[in-house]
Amino acid sequence: MLKISVIVTTYNRPTALALVLQALANQQYSNFEIIVADDGSTKTTTQLINQFSYPIQHIWQADQGFRAAKARNSAVMAATGDYLIFLDGDCIPRSDFIFKHYKLAEPGYFVVGNRVLLNEQFTQQVIQTSEPIMTWSINQWLLAYFQGKINRLSPLLNLPFIRKYCKQTWRGVKTCNLAIWNKDFQQVNGFDEKFQGWGHEDADLAVRLLRSGIRRKNGRFAVPVLHLWHTEEEKNQNNVTRLEQILQSNITTACKGIDQYKI
């Protein structure tokens, strides 16, 4: 059975992370490990992780601004799986999440999932009550949609016929729900840590994967995550400029990537 490494990125939001880790504890698929890529959280997050009875690797780095690329690279260095699933610490997976990613895994492809956004009030309700929304039926989600608690219902539908009928583009690739073969991640030298501040480190990775011949596979309507509400950050302008430069080049490997950690 394929060994999968689930890499959960977090920063000082332990109440959300707790729900994600609880959901990962109740997955249908069993052969996976969890690595928390921590971009500088306080001890509260460490204490939370230590409360769980199953093994969780906690890869922490000092808080020096938004450095998700570095946090994820460091987590991959600790990973032992052949397949990587990147998940954000405020995105709750349903119980079949890893199993369906396993079924979608195919050599030569990376898989882009999507998400359902919860509104602010519903997010607070879920956090305060620990509502097990990861096990909700489609009827419960239908009611939540008509009550305005979520932004859309379609990601929760299962439409298997569209998997490879998608544009081979970097647009829409988000590391809140992204699966890549470890060897392909290594081939492009992982995330480029020159991307600091919020935004576009995932787009850059996708550009380089596509240029390297790794094709995009659609995980929409198969592996949604339930994204808890938070205020939206503005994209770092330096990252916007850097992505534009990458798009005008032929670069396939990260300038400052995972190879710096290899002996």
PEHUZI-V788955 format. One record per pair of residues at least 6 apart in sequence whose ideal C-beta (glycine too) atoms are under 6 Angstrom apart, sorted by the first residue. I is the first residue (numbers start at 0). J is the second residue. D is the distance in whole Angstrom. If there is no record, write none. Layout:
I,J,D
I,J,D
//
This chain:
0,30,4
1,82,6
1,101,6
2,30,6
2,80,4
2,81,6
3,31,4
3,80,5
3,82,5
4,32,5
4,78,4
4,80,3
4,83,5
5,31,6
5,33,5
5,84,5
5,86,6
6,34,5
6,36,5
6,74,5
6,85,5
7,35,5
7,86,5
7,88,5
8,36,5
8,67,6
8,87,5
8,88,6
9,16,5
9,35,6
9,37,6
9,88,3
10,38,4
10,40,6
11,40,5
12,89,6
13,43,5
13,44,5
13,47,4
14,126,5
15,88,6
15,89,4
15,227,5
16,88,4
17,47,6
18,91,5
19,88,6
19,91,6
20,51,6
22,91,5
22,92,5
22,133,4
23,33,6
25,94,6
26,97,5
27,94,6
27,95,5
27,98,4
28,97,4
28,98,4
28,101,6
31,97,6
33,55,5
34,56,4
34,74,4
34,77,6
34,78,6
35,57,5
36,58,6
36,70,4
36,71,5
36,74,4
37,59,4
38,66,6
38,67,6
38,70,4
39,61,6
39,62,3
48,55,5
48,57,5
56,77,6
58,73,5
58,74,5
58,77,6
60,70,6
65,196,5
65,197,5
66,195,6
68,190,4
68,192,5
68,194,5
68,200,4
69,192,5
71,190,5
72,189,5
72,190,5
72,257,5
76,260,5
81,181,5
82,104,6
82,180,6
83,179,5
83,181,5
83,184,6
84,100,6
84,178,5
85,174,4
85,177,5
87,175,4
89,227,4
90,175,5
90,224,4
90,226,5
91,133,5
91,225,4
92,224,6
93,133,5
94,133,6
96,222,6
99,221,5
99,222,5
100,178,5
100,222,5
103,110,5
103,218,6
108,214,5
108,216,4
109,179,5
109,208,6
109,213,6
110,178,4
110,216,5
110,218,4
111,172,5
111,218,6
112,176,3
112,218,4
112,222,4
113,154,5
113,219,5
113,223,6
114,223,6
114,224,5
114,226,4
115,149,5
115,154,5
115,223,6
115,225,5
116,150,4
116,226,5
117,149,6
117,227,6
117,228,5
118,148,6
118,228,6
119,228,5
121,148,4
122,227,5
122,228,4
125,132,6
132,225,6
140,155,5
143,149,5
144,152,4
154,223,4
155,223,6
156,220,5
157,220,6
158,220,4
161,217,6
162,216,6
162,217,5
165,217,4
167,209,6
167,215,5
169,202,5
169,205,4
169,206,5
172,201,5
172,205,4
173,201,6
174,201,4
176,224,5
183,213,5
186,211,6
187,207,4
187,208,6
187,211,6
187,252,6
188,252,4
188,253,4
188,256,3
188,257,6
188,258,5
189,253,6
189,256,4
189,257,3
190,200,5
190,204,6
191,203,5
191,253,4
191,254,6
191,255,6
191,256,6
192,255,4
193,254,6
193,255,5
194,200,4
194,238,5
196,235,3
196,238,6
197,232,4
197,235,6
198,234,4
198,235,6
198,238,5
199,238,4
199,242,5
202,242,6
203,242,6
203,245,6
206,245,6
207,251,5
210,251,5
211,251,5
//
